[in-house]
Amino acid sequence: MRRTGWMVVGALIVLTTVLILQNTKHAMLPRTQTNTLWGAEIASILAALVLRSGWMRDNRWAEQQRELGTLANNYYEPRRAWLTQGFAIGFGVFGGLWWATATWASVFTGMRRATETRGLDSFEVAALCGALTGALVGSALGLAIGHRWEQLHRRARHERLKAHA
């Protein structure tokens, strides 16, 4: 398994562990975040399935490049990778900030009850869960957008080639 494959599995393990602990006395997030955590778990599992399945990969590139009159395929793959990685980073940052903002009140609750560490831990775990979920979902979304862009671009190139022939 490639390094990125292990990262996907690791993110799922972290999110699943937080979810399992949510219904125990060792819950890492406030109870108000349980439904959001379930949604994040489901979205992350679906994104991981898309990322690990090989779906929307460039598996017919040889035939399509032959139609264009070349076998070089160094144009689409780096750009698809940039879209996938860019969306992963963007959504990861957004997810971390959103969840951290949503659980900021737990820090204040901890200060009022003289358990600042517990509130800060909840805040940090929420930011981590948001970043992991956002990165997985963003990566899957970037993969889908990159795949669609490649289809449209190849079609336009093919039509331009036919028009000039």
C-alpha positions in Angstrom: 0.0 0.0 0.0 1.4 3.4 -0.9 2.1 6.0 1.7 -1.1 7.9 0.9 -3.1 4.7 1.3 -1.8 4.4 4.9 -2.7 8.0 5.5 -6.3 7.3 4.5 -6.5 4.3 6.7 -4.9 6.2 9.6 -7.4 9.0 9.3 -10.3 6.6 9.4 -8.8 4.9 12.5 -8.5 8.2 14.3 -12.1 9.2 13.4 -13.5 5.8 14.3 -11.6 5.8 17.7 -13.1 9.2 18.6 -16.5 8.0 17.5 -16.3 4.8 19.6 -15.1 6.8 22.7 -18.0 9.2 22.2 -20.5 7.0 24.1 -18.2 6.3 27.0 -17.0 8.3 30.0 -13.8 9.0 28.0 -15.6 11.0 25.3 -13.2 13.4 23.5 -15.8 15.7 22.2 -18.9 17.4 23.7 -22.1 15.4 23.4 -23.5 18.1 21.1 -20.9 17.0 18.5 -22.1 13.4 18.3 -24.3 13.8 15.3 -21.7 15.8 13.5 -19.1 13.1 14.3 -21.4 10.4 12.8 -21.8 12.5 9.7 -18.0 13.0 9.5 -17.4 9.3 9.9 -19.8 8.4 7.1 -18.5 11.1 4.8 -14.9 9.9 5.5 -15.7 6.3 4.8 -17.3 7.2 1.5 -14.4 9.4 0.5 -11.9 6.7 1.5 -13.8 4.1 -0.6 -13.7 6.5 -3.6 -10.0 7.2 -3.1 -8.9 3.6 -2.6 -11.2 2.1 -5.3 -9.3 3.3 -8.3 -12.5 4.9 -9.7 -12.0 8.0 -11.8 -8.4 7.1 -12.6 -6.8 7.4 -16.0 -7.3 3.8 -17.1 -8.1 4.4 -20.8 -5.4 7.0 -21.5 -3.5 4.9 -24.1 -6.5 4.7 -26.4 -7.4 8.3 -25.9 -3.9 9.5 -26.5 -3.6 7.4 -29.6 -6.7 9.2 -30.9 -5.0 12.5 -30.4 -1.9 11.3 -32.2 0.5 11.0 -29.3 1.3 8.5 -26.6 2.7 11.0 -24.1 0.5 11.3 -21.1 2.4 13.7 -18.9 -0.2 16.5 -19.2 -3.2 15.2 -17.3 -1.9 13.2 -14.4 0.1 16.1 -12.7 -2.9 18.4 -13.1 -5.3 15.9 -11.6 -2.9 15.3 -8.7 -2.7 19.1 -8.2 -6.5 19.4 -8.0 -6.8 16.4 -5.7 -4.1 17.7 -3.3 -5.3 21.3 -3.5 -8.8 20.3 -2.6 -7.5 18.1 0.2 -5.5 20.9 1.7 -8.2 23.5 1.3 -11.0 21.4 2.7 -8.7 20.1 5.5 -8.0 23.6 6.6 -11.6 24.6 6.3 -12.8 21.5 8.2 -10.3 22.0 11.0 -11.3 25.7 11.4 -15.0 25.0 11.2 -14.9 22.2 13.9 -12.6 24.1 16.1 -14.9 27.1 15.9 -17.9 24.9 16.6 -16.3 23.5 19.8 -14.7 26.7 21.1 -17.3 26.9 23.8 -15.9 23.7 25.4 -12.8 25.6 26.3 -14.8 28.3 28.0 -16.9 25.6 29.8 -13.7 24.0 30.9 -12.5 27.3 32.3 -15.7 27.9 34.3 -15.5 24.4 35.8 -11.7 24.6 36.4 -11.0 21.8 33.9 -9.3 23.8 31.2 -7.2 20.8 30.1 -10.3 18.8 29.3 -11.9 21.7 27.3 -8.6 22.3 25.4 -8.4 18.6 24.6 -11.9 18.6 23.2 -11.0 21.7 21.1 -7.9 20.1 19.7 -9.6 16.7 18.9 -12.4 18.6 17.2 -9.9 20.5 15.0 -8.1 17.3 14.2 -11.3 15.4 13.3 -12.4 18.4 11.1 -9.0 18.5 9.4 -9.0 14.8 8.7 -12.6 14.7 7.5 -12.1 17.8 5.3 -8.9 16.4 3.8 -10.5 13.1 2.9 -13.7 14.6 1.5 -11.7 17.4 -0.3 -9.4 14.8 -1.8 -12.3 12.8 -3.2 -14.0 15.9 -4.5 -10.7 17.1 -6.1 -10.4 13.7 -7.7 -13.9 13.9 -9.2 -13.3 17.5 -10.4 -10.0 16.5 -11.9 -11.5 13.5 -13.7 -14.3 15.7 -15.1 -11.9 18.4 -16.2 -9.8 15.8 -18.0 -12.8 14.3 -19.8 -13.9 17.8 -21.0 -10.4 18.8 -22.0 -9.7 15.6 -23.9 -13.0 15.9 -25.7 -12.2 19.5 -26.7 -8.8 18.5 -27.9 -10.2 15.7 -29.9 -12.8 18.0 -31.5 -10.2 20.6 -32.3 -8.0 17.9 -33.9 -11.0 16.7 -36.1 -11.8 20.2 -37.1 -8.2 20.8 -38.3 -7.9 17.5 -40.1 
